Amino acid sequence: MKISRDLWISVIGVGLSTLVYSVIMGAFSLWMGSAAFIMASFYFGLGCPTKQLGNIVVSFVMGIVWALLSFALLQNAFIAQLWPSAIMFGLMTSLAIFLQGTIMPFTLVPGWLISWGTTMLIISNVTVTHWGTFLVQLFISMLFGPFFIAGAANLGGAYWQRWFPKRKSAEQALPRKDVDEESL
């Protein structure tokens, strides 16, 4: 089995950026580090579109806002029951899609929903005492995904390509005789 050069570059880049991020996460006790990996996976799944980073960030913010809104609504004993909460989540999901399709076309519904789900998972399992600090830490952790883990891997891959350019095959290195040099 022949493994492509591009695959090796991706493997090494993602592996190294994940290693560095894990050291940073552990050294500074960033307990929300999993949010970065979830968001990096989302960004990789999109194909790492650097031109859409702003849209992705806004979508992450909307997901956090949606999570805070739904968490606040779930503090009501009636809404926290099975059917009312299911209806609430269905309506909020529909509203997110409607908003993206109308007045917020710059957002990405998958980013919005994955951010919402990640935030809900965290706030449903951790007692939050300082909401401001919590939200800043969460948002920064989410941004580490596309900007640090994926971004460092892409940047490293670009440098790797420059430092170790592809070798030309013997056929590519020879001038073609069937092409008139004056037409070039």
PENOR-V629834 format. One line per field, one symbol per residue. phi: phi as a letter, one per 40 degrees, with the letter a starting at -180 (. if undefined). psi: psi as a letter, one per 20 degrees, with the letter a starting at -180 (. if undefined). burial: + if it has 16 or more other ideal C-beta (glycine too) atoms within 10 Angstrom, else -. A space follows every 50 residues. Layout:
phi->???
psi->???
burial->???
This chain:
phi->.cbcccccccdcccccccccccccdccbfcccdcdcccccccccccgfcc cbdcccccccccccccccccccccccdccccdcccccdcccccccccccc cbcbcccbdcccccccccccccccbbccbbcccdcccccccccddccbcc cccccccccdcccbcccccdccccccccbccccc
psi->pppqghgggggggggghgggghgggghjlnikhhhghghhgggghijlnh ijgghgghhgghggggggghgghiiphghirfghhggghgghgghggggh ieiliiroghhghhggggggggiiipophnhggghggggggghhfhhggg ghgggghggghghmqpqprhhhhqqpiipphhi.
burial->--------++--++--++--+---+----+-++-++++++-+++---+-- -++-++++++++++-+++-+--++----------+--++--++--+---+ ---+--+++-++++++-+++-++----------++-+++-++++++++++ ++++-++--+------------------------
